[in-house]
Amino acid sequence: MKLARAIHFDKSDTFVFHIPARTGEWVISGGFEFSNFGQSDLTGKARQAFANGWLGVETFGRVTFVAVTQIEEAELEALTDTLAAHFVSIYGAPSVEAARPVAYAELQHMAELCDEHDPNTLLTVQRELTEAGVKEYFRVIEPPEAELEQFAVHADMED
């Protein structure tokens, strides 16, 4: 099974999100966080998180880019428990047991997004607020195949 991990190319996420996700942590779309948002809620860092932030399932911070990778079943189980506990503490779910199926469904949704992509494929998310609610779009950035020129040093032996 595949899921995605937070990846950073620079420090920009530390400036644009209230809480940046930690590099390497497992992520999900996290669009549910904005289900009760209106246009007036979309300002500053909250707007940035809404517009293009994935949700880390360990820090519950946001990240712009994620990379597809394999996940082990035991890791998925632990993430399900962590996310279910988050639903209890932040969203008022009645119990971890009641929240667990919803948490698992969120992780499965992310797994479905990642399933058809090779490891190291990058994904981005873009959201918009519509009359029907939050609409998400996903962009795929395929990993480039390495060419010899990227690693070999070429010299003119006559010089």
C-alpha positions in Angstrom: 0.0 0.0 0.0 1.2 3.6 -0.7 0.7 6.8 1.2 2.5 10.1 1.1 5.1 11.8 3.3 5.7 15.5 3.8 8.6 16.9 1.8 10.3 20.3 1.8 12.5 21.9 -0.8 13.0 25.1 1.2 11.8 26.8 4.4 8.7 28.5 2.8 6.2 26.2 4.7 7.5 27.5 8.0 6.5 31.0 7.0 3.1 30.4 5.3 1.4 27.9 7.6 0.5 28.4 11.3 2.0 25.0 12.0 4.2 23.4 9.3 4.2 19.7 9.0 7.5 17.9 9.8 9.5 16.6 6.9 8.9 12.9 6.5 5.6 12.7 8.4 2.7 10.9 6.9 0.0 13.2 5.3 -3.6 13.2 4.1 -5.5 15.8 2.2 -7.1 17.1 5.4 -9.8 19.1 3.5 -12.3 18.1 6.2 -10.7 20.8 8.4 -12.3 23.5 6.2 -15.8 22.0 6.0 -17.3 24.8 8.0 -15.2 27.6 6.5 -16.7 30.6 4.7 -14.9 33.2 2.6 -14.4 35.4 5.7 -12.4 32.6 7.3 -9.9 32.5 4.3 -7.4 35.1 5.4 -3.7 35.0 6.1 -2.1 31.7 7.0 -5.5 30.0 7.2 -6.1 30.9 3.6 -2.7 29.4 2.6 -3.5 26.2 4.5 -6.9 26.0 2.7 -5.5 26.8 -0.7 -2.7 24.2 -0.9 -1.9 22.6 2.4 -1.8 18.8 3.0 -2.3 17.8 6.6 0.4 16.0 8.6 -1.0 13.1 10.7 1.6 13.5 13.4 1.9 17.2 14.0 -1.3 18.2 12.3 0.6 20.9 10.6 0.5 21.7 6.9 2.9 21.1 4.0 2.8 22.1 0.3 4.5 19.1 -1.3 4.2 15.4 -0.6 6.0 12.4 -2.0 4.4 9.0 -2.6 6.0 6.1 -0.8 5.2 2.6 0.6 3.6 2.3 4.0 3.5 -0.8 6.2 0.2 -2.1 7.7 1.4 -1.5 11.3 2.2 2.1 10.4 -1.3 2.5 8.9 -2.9 1.1 12.0 -1.0 3.5 14.2 -1.9 6.5 12.0 -5.6 5.4 12.1 -5.4 5.5 15.9 -3.6 8.9 15.9 -6.1 10.4 13.5 -9.1 9.0 15.4 -7.8 10.5 18.7 -7.4 13.8 16.9 -11.1 13.6 15.8 -12.0 13.1 19.5 -9.9 15.9 20.9 -10.4 18.5 18.2 -13.7 17.7 16.5 -15.6 16.2 19.4 -16.1 12.7 18.2 -17.6 10.6 21.0 -14.8 8.1 21.2 -11.7 6.8 19.5 -13.6 3.6 18.6 -16.4 5.7 17.0 -13.9 7.9 15.1 -11.7 5.0 13.9 -13.7 4.1 10.8 -13.8 7.8 9.7 -10.0 8.1 10.3 -9.4 4.9 8.3 -11.6 6.2 5.5 -9.5 9.4 5.3 -6.3 7.4 5.1 -7.8 5.1 2.5 -8.8 8.1 0.4 -5.1 9.2 0.5 -4.0 5.7 -0.3 -6.2 5.7 -3.4 -4.7 9.0 -4.5 -1.2 7.5 -4.2 -1.9 4.0 -5.4 -1.4 4.6 -9.1 1.8 6.6 -8.7 5.4 5.4 -8.5 7.4 6.0 -5.4 8.8 9.6 -5.2 6.0 11.0 -7.3 5.2 14.5 -5.9 1.6 15.6 -5.3 0.1 19.0 -4.7 -3.4 19.9 -3.6 -5.4 23.0 -4.6 -8.8 23.8 -3.0 -11.6 26.2 -3.7 -14.7 27.0 -1.8 -17.9 26.4 -3.9 -21.6 26.6 -3.2 -21.5 22.8 -2.5 -18.5 23.1 -0.2 -14.8 22.5 -0.5 -13.6 21.2 -3.9 -10.1 19.7 -4.1 -7.8 19.3 -7.2 -4.7 17.2 -7.2 -1.6 17.7 -9.3 1.0 15.0 -10.0 4.6 15.7 -10.6 6.3 12.6 -11.9 9.9 11.8 -10.7 12.3 12.5 -13.6 14.4 9.6 -14.7 18.0 10.2 -13.9 20.3 10.5 -16.9 24.1 9.9 -16.8 24.8 13.6 -17.4 23.4 14.3 -14.0 26.1 12.3 -12.3 29.1 12.0 -14.7 31.7 14.7 -15.0 32.7 15.2 -18.6 36.2 16.5 -19.4 38.1 17.1 -22.6 41.1 14.9 -22.3 43.1 17.0 -24.8 43.2 20.1 -22.4 
